[in-house]
Amino acid sequence: MSEIRSIDELHNQYDDIAAYCHKHHEPVFITNDEKIDLVAMSIETYQDLTNRLELYSQLKNGIDRSWQYTIILGKHGSY
């Protein structure tokens, strides 16, 4: 479960929050005036997230192209 911390805690307990992010590989939500305002995560978690998004984008593009070819070529893959 992700943690929720105040902006003051981020300022005063940065090392603890950073250690939590690295240990648990999940984000910490930072609040300001009792509203979630920011998300903190380790660089490894961020890179994993962006790599997944890139993979999902590539998969979606491949699926979209596959559907286009199916429509153009017909059900059996030929004219």
C-alpha positions as CSV (number, residue, x, y, z in Angstrom):
1,M,0.0,0.0,0.0
2,S,1.4,3.4,-0.9
3,E,2.2,5.9,1.8
4,I,0.8,9.3,2.2
5,R,3.0,12.0,3.8
6,S,2.7,15.7,4.3
7,I,5.1,18.2,2.5
8,D,6.5,19.0,6.0
9,E,7.4,15.3,6.5
10,L,9.1,15.3,3.1
11,H,11.2,18.3,4.1
12,N,11.9,16.9,7.6
13,Q,12.2,13.2,6.9
14,Y,13.5,13.0,3.4
15,D,16.0,10.2,4.2
16,D,13.2,8.0,5.7
17,I,10.8,8.6,2.8
18,A,13.6,7.9,0.2
19,A,14.5,4.7,2.0
20,Y,10.8,3.6,2.0
21,C,10.6,4.3,-1.7
22,H,13.7,2.3,-2.4
23,K,12.8,-0.6,-0.1
24,H,9.2,-1.0,-1.1
25,H,9.4,0.0,-4.8
26,E,6.2,2.0,-4.6
27,P,5.4,5.7,-4.6
28,V,4.8,8.0,-1.6
29,F,2.0,10.5,-2.1
30,I,2.9,14.0,-0.7
31,T,0.1,16.2,0.6
32,N,-0.1,20.0,0.9
33,D,-2.9,21.5,2.9
34,E,-4.3,18.0,3.3
35,K,-4.6,17.4,-0.5
36,I,-2.4,15.0,-2.4
37,D,-0.2,17.3,-4.5
38,L,2.9,15.3,-5.5
39,V,4.2,11.7,-5.9
40,A,7.7,10.7,-4.8
41,M,9.3,7.4,-6.0
42,S,12.8,6.0,-6.5
43,I,14.4,6.4,-9.9
44,E,14.3,2.7,-10.4
45,T,10.5,2.6,-9.8
46,Y,10.1,5.6,-12.2
47,Q,12.2,3.9,-14.9
48,D,10.2,0.7,-14.5
49,L,7.0,2.6,-14.9
50,T,8.1,4.5,-18.0
51,N,9.5,1.3,-19.5
52,R,6.1,-0.4,-19.0
53,L,4.2,2.5,-20.5
54,E,6.5,2.4,-23.5
55,L,5.9,-1.4,-23.9
56,Y,2.2,-0.9,-23.6
57,S,2.3,1.8,-26.2
58,Q,4.3,-0.5,-28.6
59,L,1.8,-3.4,-27.9
60,K,-1.1,-1.2,-28.6
61,N,0.4,0.1,-31.8
62,G,1.1,-3.5,-32.9
63,I,-2.5,-4.5,-32.1
64,D,-3.9,-1.5,-33.9
65,R,-1.8,-2.3,-37.0
66,S,-2.9,-5.9,-36.8
67,W,-6.5,-4.8,-36.9
68,Q,-5.8,-2.5,-39.8
69,Y,-4.3,-5.4,-41.8
70,T,-7.2,-7.7,-40.9
71,I,-9.7,-5.1,-42.2
72,I,-7.6,-4.4,-45.4
73,L,-6.9,-8.1,-46.2
74,G,-10.1,-9.5,-45.0
75,K,-10.8,-12.3,-42.6
76,H,-8.6,-14.9,-44.2
77,G,-5.5,-12.7,-44.8
78,S,-5.9,-12.5,-48.6
79,Y,-7.8,-10.4,-51.2
